C-alpha cells in the first residue's frame, strides 16, 4: 500500500487547511491512522490519530483546533486544521499501522505565517 498526503500550503495565522492522506495499492486494514509533523530543527511528533472504532486523540497543542477523520470507502484520512498558528509549521506525514506493520506517506509542507 502507498499513502499520498496532500493539502499543505502557505496560510496566514488564524487560517485553515485540510490535509488528505489517500491510500492506494493492496488493501491494508489499518488499526490506527495518524498524522505526525516535523517542525524545522525538531523531532517528528504525533499530532492526531484515529483508531479502528473511530476513537480519536490529539496532542495537547492542537486540541480544539484540529480534527482527524476518515472515509473508509475512499480509503482516505483527513486532518482539518483551523486557527493555525506559526508553531504549526512543519512537514506533515500520514502513518498507518496494523499488527506491527507501518506505512508512511511522503510529507506535505504546511507553513503558517504570522
C-alpha positions as a Markdown table, in Angstrom:
| # | Residue | x | y | z |
|---|---|---|---|---|
| 1 | Unk | 0.0 | 0.0 | 0.0 |
| 2 | Unk | 1.1 | 3.6 | -0.7 |
| 3 | Unk | 0.0 | 6.7 | 1.1 |
| 4 | Unk | -0.2 | 10.0 | -0.6 |
| 5 | Unk | -0.5 | 13.2 | 1.5 |
| 6 | Unk | -1.8 | 16.4 | 0.1 |
| 7 | Unk | -3.3 | 19.7 | 1.0 |
| 8 | Unk | -0.4 | 21.6 | 2.5 |
| 9 | Unk | 0.5 | 25.1 | 1.7 |
| 10 | Unk | 1.1 | 28.6 | 2.9 |
| 11 | Unk | -1.5 | 30.2 | 5.1 |
| 12 | Unk | -1.7 | 33.1 | 7.5 |
| 13 | Unk | -2.1 | 32.7 | 11.2 |
| 14 | Unk | -5.7 | 32.1 | 12.0 |
| 15 | Unk | -6.4 | 30.4 | 8.7 |
| 16 | Unk | -7.4 | 26.8 | 7.9 |
| 17 | Unk | -6.1 | 23.9 | 5.8 |
| 18 | Unk | -7.4 | 20.4 | 5.2 |
| 19 | Unk | -4.9 | 17.7 | 4.7 |
| 20 | Unk | -5.7 | 14.4 | 2.9 |
| 21 | Unk | -4.0 | 11.1 | 3.0 |
| 22 | Unk | -5.2 | 8.7 | 0.3 |
| 23 | Unk | -4.2 | 5.0 | 0.2 |
| 24 | Unk | -3.6 | 3.1 | -3.0 |
| 25 | Unk | -2.3 | -0.4 | -3.9 |
| 26 | Unk | -3.0 | -3.6 | -2.0 |
| 27 | Unk | -5.6 | -3.5 | 0.8 |
| 28 | Unk | -4.3 | -2.6 | 4.2 |
| 29 | Unk | -6.6 | -2.9 | 7.2 |
| 30 | Unk | -5.1 | -0.2 | 9.4 |
| 31 | Unk | -6.0 | -0.3 | 13.1 |
| 32 | Unk | -4.6 | 3.2 | 13.6 |
| 33 | Unk | -4.3 | 6.0 | 11.2 |
| 34 | Unk | -2.3 | 9.0 | 12.3 |
| 35 | Unk | -0.8 | 12.3 | 11.3 |
| 36 | Unk | 2.6 | 13.4 | 12.5 |
| 37 | Unk | 4.5 | 16.5 | 11.9 |
| 38 | Unk | 8.1 | 17.6 | 12.0 |
| 39 | Unk | 9.0 | 21.2 | 12.5 |
| 40 | Unk | 12.3 | 22.6 | 11.4 |
| 41 | Unk | 15.1 | 21.5 | 13.7 |
| 42 | Unk | 12.7 | 19.4 | 15.9 |
| 43 | Unk | 11.8 | 15.8 | 16.2 |
| 44 | Unk | 8.8 | 14.3 | 14.5 |
| 45 | Unk | 5.7 | 14.3 | 16.8 |
| 46 | Unk | 2.4 | 12.6 | 16.8 |
| 47 | Unk | -0.4 | 15.2 | 16.1 |
| 48 | Unk | -3.6 | 13.2 | 15.9 |
| 49 | Unk | -4.7 | 9.6 | 15.4 |
| 50 | Unk | -7.9 | 7.7 | 14.8 |
| 51 | Unk | -8.5 | 4.1 | 15.9 |
| 52 | Unk | -10.4 | 1.4 | 14.1 |
| 53 | Unk | -13.5 | 2.0 | 16.2 |
| 54 | Unk | -13.4 | 5.8 | 15.5 |
| 55 | Unk | -11.9 | 7.0 | 18.7 |
| 56 | Unk | -9.6 | 9.9 | 18.3 |
| 57 | Unk | -6.9 | 11.6 | 20.3 |
| 58 | Unk | -4.7 | 14.7 | 19.8 |
| 59 | Unk | -1.5 | 16.2 | 21.1 |
| 60 | Unk | -2.5 | 18.9 | 23.6 |
| 61 | Unk | -1.2 | 21.8 | 21.4 |
| 62 | Unk | -3.9 | 21.1 | 18.7 |
| 63 | Unk | -6.9 | 20.1 | 20.8 |
| 64 | Unk | -9.9 | 22.1 | 19.8 |
| 65 | Unk | -8.3 | 23.3 | 16.6 |
| 66 | Unk | -7.6 | 20.1 | 14.6 |
| 67 | Unk | -9.9 | 17.3 | 13.7 |
| 68 | Unk | -8.9 | 14.0 | 12.3 |
| 69 | Unk | -11.5 | 12.0 | 10.3 |
| 70 | Unk | -11.6 | 9.2 | 7.8 |
| 71 | Unk | -13.6 | 8.0 | 4.8 |
| 72 | Unk | -13.2 | 4.2 | 4.7 |
| 73 | Unk | -14.8 | 3.9 | 1.2 |
| 74 | Unk | -12.4 | 6.4 | -0.2 |
| 75 | Unk | -9.5 | 5.0 | 1.8 |
| 76 | Unk | -8.7 | 8.5 | 2.9 |
| 77 | Unk | -7.9 | 10.2 | 6.2 |
| 78 | Unk | -8.2 | 13.9 | 6.7 |
| 79 | Unk | -6.8 | 16.4 | 9.1 |
| 80 | Unk | -8.9 | 19.6 | 9.3 |
| 81 | Unk | -6.7 | 22.3 | 10.8 |
| 82 | Unk | -8.3 | 25.5 | 12.0 |
| 83 | Unk | -7.0 | 28.6 | 13.7 |
| 84 | Unk | -3.5 | 27.7 | 12.6 |
| 85 | Unk | -0.5 | 29.2 | 14.4 |
| 86 | Unk | 3.1 | 29.7 | 13.3 |
| 87 | Unk | 4.1 | 26.9 | 15.6 |
| 88 | Unk | 2.0 | 24.5 | 13.5 |
| 89 | Unk | 4.5 | 25.0 | 10.6 |
| 90 | Unk | 6.2 | 21.8 | 9.6 |
| 91 | Unk | 6.1 | 18.8 | 7.3 |
| 92 | Unk | 3.0 | 16.7 | 8.0 |
| 93 | Unk | 3.1 | 12.9 | 7.4 |
| 94 | Unk | 0.4 | 10.3 | 7.5 |
| 95 | Unk | 1.1 | 7.0 | 9.1 |
| 96 | Unk | -1.0 | 3.8 | 9.1 |
| 97 | Unk | -0.3 | 0.9 | 11.5 |
| 98 | Unk | -1.6 | -2.6 | 11.9 |
| 99 | Unk | -0.3 | -5.6 | 13.7 |
| 100 | Unk | 3.3 | -4.3 | 13.7 |
| 101 | Unk | 3.2 | -3.1 | 10.1 |
| 102 | Unk | 3.8 | 0.5 | 9.5 |
| 103 | Unk | 3.2 | 2.5 | 6.3 |
| 104 | Unk | 4.4 | 6.2 | 6.0 |
| 105 | Unk | 3.4 | 8.6 | 3.3 |
| 106 | Unk | 5.6 | 11.4 | 1.9 |
| 107 | Unk | 5.1 | 14.6 | 3.8 |
| 108 | Unk | 3.2 | 17.7 | 2.8 |
| 109 | Unk | 4.5 | 21.0 | 3.9 |
| 110 | Unk | 2.4 | 23.4 | 6.0 |
| 111 | Unk | 3.7 | 26.9 | 6.5 |
| 112 | Unk | 1.9 | 29.3 | 8.8 |
| 113 | Unk | 2.9 | 33.0 | 8.6 |
| 114 | Unk | 2.4 | 35.4 | 11.4 |
